[in-house]
Amino acid sequence: MKDSIRILIADDHAIVREGLKQIVAEESDMAVTGEASDANELFALLEKEKFEIVVLDISMPGKSGLEALKDIKVMYPDLPVLILSMFTEEQYGIRAIKAGAAGYLKKVSAPTELVTAIRKIVSGGRYINQPLAERLAESIEENIQKPPHERLSDREYQIMCLIASGKTAEEIADDLSISVHTVYTYRNRIFDKMDLKSNVELTQYVIQNKLIEL
């Protein structure tokens, strides 16, 4: 149909894609005109065809849905993306919205909410359900009220201070009896929670806030 909302579904499970297509098939003004099982197929389709919206699974082999979302926002900034996930809003919803998603929907909610979400997003809005709206409000409140280092877990705080004191990842791993890989995982979480990009920025923050004795 000429005026149909053209939808691209990207999910590595064929049965999920089929289920979503059946939901959409009941609507006279929308149609699934593209299917992808991974990011490579997704971007190959985007190069060849025009779509009004991408319904994107957050967990795909190779490049994840969040990584693909960030690439879509760079390459096709006007193309809205609805993230579909088996994870709760608290786990990935905020990250998805911050990365540029126009909406976030749990897979279990798709039968009742998918069509509504697509219509709202294609008309220029965002689809943020009540649980995600509440979590976003909490996140904003937390960011306003708490200094960045207070968002860290006890272990993250400990590793932040060790990094700022000049210890290498290997030394921290030895001190805490954990792997170097685990140290880097914690460091990345610290950077993410505190909006920092390097050990230098982290060290400057710790010194400015007098979190360690020099």
N, C-alpha and C positions, 0 to 999 in steps of 0.2 A: 504494500500500500504506500502510495506516494508520500503521504503526510505522517507516516508512522514514525514513532520515536525509535531510532535505530540503536540497538544495544549490543555491545560487545561483552561477552562473558568470558572471564579468564579464571579457570579453576582446573587443577590437575586431575580431578575426579570426574569421569564422564557421567556417572550417575547423578552427581550434584548439578552439573550443567543441564542434564535432561530434566531434572526436577524444576530448575529455575525456568527453563524454556516452557514447561507445562503451565507454570504460574502465569508467565507473560502471555502465553497463547490465548488465554481467556479474555485478553484485552484487545479491543479492535483498533486501538491507536498506537500500539507498540509492537515491536518484533525484534527477536534476537537475530541479527544479521551477521554475527561473527562469533566464533568460538576459538579459544586458545587454551592449551594445557600447560603452557609455561610462558616465561617472559619473552623468549625469542619469537614464539608464535604470535604473541600479543603485539609486539612492535612491528612484525612483518605485516600484520593486518592493518595496523594504524597507518603504515606507509601507503597502503593500497586503497583503503576505503575510508569513508567518512562515517563517524558515529556521533550520536548525541550524548552518550554516556558509556562509561566502562564500569562493569560490576566486577570487582577484582578480589580474588581470594588472598588473604594475608599470608597463607602458608603454601608456597609452591616450591618445587624442586629447582635448584639453581638459584637464580635471583629471586629474593622473597618479594611478597606483595608490597611491603613498605618501600623496598629499594626501587621496585618498578614504579610505584606511585611517585617517588621523588623524580625519577627520570621523565615520567609523563608530564609532570608539572613544569619541567624545563623545556621539553620538546613540544608539548601541546598544552600551553598554559590555560587555554580556554576550554579544554575538554574536562568536564567534571567526572570525578571518580567516586563510586560508592564502594567502600571496603566491606567485604563480607568475611566473617570470621567465626570460628567455633569458640574463640576466647571471649571472656567477659569485657565489658567496657573499661573496667578498671585496669585490666592487663594491657590492652592495646588501643583502646578507643581514643584516649587523649593523644597518644603518639601519632595515630593516624590523622586526626584532625590537625595537629600541629604540622604534620608533613604535607598538608594540602588537600586531604580528602574532603569531599563535599558531604559525606555522611558515613556512618558506621553502623553495621547491622549484624547481629549474631545470626548464624545460619538457622538456628531453631526458630527464629522470628520471621524468617523469609516468607513462609506461606501466608502470613497475615499482614506483613509490613512492606514487602518488597515493592509492590506496585505503588503504594503511597509514597515510599521513599524516592522511587524513580521519578514520579510526577513532580514532587516538590523540588528535587534537585534540577531537573531539566527546565523547570520554570524559573530557575535562578536562585532558589533557596538552598538551605542546608538541611539535612535530615539528622537531627540529634534527638534521640529518644530520651525519656525521662531519666533513666539511670545514668546515661552519659552526661546529660545536662547537669545533674547533681554532682557528678564526679568532676566535671570541668569547673563548676563553681567552687568546689572544695579545693581544687588545685590552685585556682587564682587566689583564694583566701590564704592557703598555705604559703604561697609565694610572697604574698604581701606581708604576712605576719612573721615569718621565720627567716632568719639569715640563712644563706645557702648551706652552710656547713651543718645546720641543724636538721637538714633533710636526709643526712647520711645515717646509715645503720652504724652500730658500734664498730663493726669490723672495717667498714669503709672509712670511718673517722680515724681509726687507728692507722690504716694504710696511708691515708692522706698525710698524717703527721710524719710518718716514716719517710714518705717521698720528699716532703718539704725539708726534712732534716738532712737530706742528701744521700739517702741510702738507695742503692740500685735495686732493681727488681729481684735479682738473684739473692742479694743480702736480705731483702724483706722476706723472700720465700724461705730462706734458711731460718730466719728469726721466728717465723710463724708456723713453720713446718707445713707449708703448702707449696703447690707447684708454681713455677714462674708464670705459667699460663693463667692460673687463678689470680695471681697478682695483677696481670694485665687486664683481666676481666673486671676486677674490682676498680682498677684505675679508670677504665672506660666508663663504668657506672658513676664514679665520682665526677668525672668530666661532664657527663650528661646531666646529672642532678644539679651541678653547680654552674653549668654553662661555661665551662673552661675548655681550653683547647691544647694546653701544654703543661708540662711539669713546671715550667718557669712561671706561668700564670698562677698555677696552684700554690707554688712557694711564695709568691708575692702576696697572695690572698692570706695565707696562713700567718705570714710575718705581720702584715698590716692589722690583722685581727688578734695578734698576740696569742695564737693558739699553741705555740711552742716556745720554750725558752732558748734563746740563742747563747 
